Amino acid sequence: MSDLVDRVRRQWMDVHPGLDTTGMAVVGRVLRLASLIRRATDDLLLANDLNRAEFDVLCALRRNEVLNPGQISREMLSSGAAITKRLDRLERLGLVSRTASERDRRVVQVRLTERGVALIDELLPAHLEGEKAALANLEPEQQEELARLLKVMLETVEGVG
């Protein structure tokens, strides 16, 4: 069975026969999968007046309970200005609160509100079901092997491996 990536690779072979498109077989599919899965998640988030970056901030706070903006920035790999903008919006929505640290008043601590916790506890299972659905045609052993191989690939790209 042929997919879009196979068709694109064949087209490149027709117009540029010496071009090595082997990486496209994996990377092209990973990017296409990410795009399709994100589209489904984005629809879920949009229905709740959130975007992906805001959802990621809420998830980070749910996992850690309390973070300062610098910690959120490092966790999200985003600039401080971008995090501040997201936190401003999430605070306006009543999903996070910011308070000065008792130890150092210059440090702001960010927490989920009760409403924020309830929203993440509702959205995350639906998000995870979408990821699970994408893996439905793979046996558990295949899922583990794919996760292992993608981890090796990610470590290579991140410069860890």
N, C-alpha and C positions, 0 to 999 in steps of 0.2 A: 504494500500500500504506500502510495506516495503522498507527501504533505507539501506544504508551501516551501519549506526549506529545501526539500529535494528538487522541486521545480526551479527555485532560484539558483541552486548549484548547477543544474543542467543548463540553465540559461547562460550562466557565467562560462561554462565549458564551451558553449557554442560561440560566444563572442571573444573569449580569451582562454583558449585551450590550455595554456601553460600555467594558469592561475591555480594555486593550491587553496581549495575551499574546504579542506577537511575540518578546520576549526569551526566553520560555519555550521557543520552538522551538529555540534554540541552547543556552541555559544548562541547560534541563531535560534535554536530550540529553547534554550534557557531564557533568552530575552523575550521570545514570543510567549512562552508560558507565563513569565512574570507579568507581561502586559495584559494577558487575558485574565489572569487571577486578580491582578490589581483592579481591572475594570469592574469585576464583580464586587470586590470589597469597596471600591469607590462608590458604587451605587448604594451599598448599605450605609456607608458613612454620610453620603449626601442626604439621604433620607433622615439623618439625625443631625444635620447642619454642621458636619465636621468634614475636614479634609484629612488626608493620609498623615501629614506631619503632626496635626493636632492629635489624632488617634494615637500615634506613636508616643507623644509626650504623655498622654493619659495612661497608656500601657506602662511606660517607664515608672510613672508615679505609683501605679497600682502594685508593681513588683517591688518597689523600694520604700513605699510609704511617704518618705520625706526626702526631697532633693533640693539643692540650691540650683539656681539657673546655670552656673558653670558646670555642675555635674550633669544636668540635662543636656547642655550643649555638647559635652564630651560623649555622652551616651548616644545622642542623635547625630553626631558628626555635623553639627550645624553651627553657624556663627551665633555669637551672643545676641546680636541685634535680631536675628530671626527668631531665636527662642523668646526674647522679650515680647516680640510681636504676637507670637503664638500664645504666650502666657496671658497677655493683655486680653486677647479674644476669649480664651478659655475662662478667665476670671469674669468677664462680662456675661458669659453664658452661665455662670454659677457653678462651673465644674471644678475649679481649683481655687485655693486661697493662698495668699502670700502673707507671711508674717516675718518680722525681724527676729533673728536668732536671739535667744536669751543670753548666750555667751558673748556674741559679737553683733551688736546692733547693725553693723554694716552688711552683714550676711542675711540674705533673704531665704527663708525656708518655704518651699512650695509643697502643698498637700492637695490631695483630692478632697472635695467636699463630699457629703453623703450622696448628693445627686451625681457627682462624678464617678464615685464608686459604683453606684447602681447602673449608670450608663455603660461603663466598661464591663461590668459583670453581665450585662445583657448583650453587648456587641461582640465581645471576644469569642464566646462560644459559636456565634453565627459565623464569624470570620474563620475560625478554626474548622468549622464544618465545610466551608468552601475549599480550604486547603485539603481536607480529607477527601472531598469529592474528586479533586484533581488527581489523587493517587489511587482512586477506586479500582483501576484495572491492573494494578501492580500487587503482587503477593507481598506479604510482610517482609520476607527475606529480600525481595527486589527493592522494596522501599529502603531497607537498611543499607543495602549495597549502593543504591543511588545516593543516599545521604552521605555515605562514607566517601564516595568518589567526588561528589560536589564539594565536600569539606576539603579534600586534597586540592582541588582546583581553586577554591576560594583562598586557601592558605598560600598557594602559589601567587595568585594575583595580589594578595595583601602583603606579600613579601615575608610571610611567616615561615613557609615550608622550604 
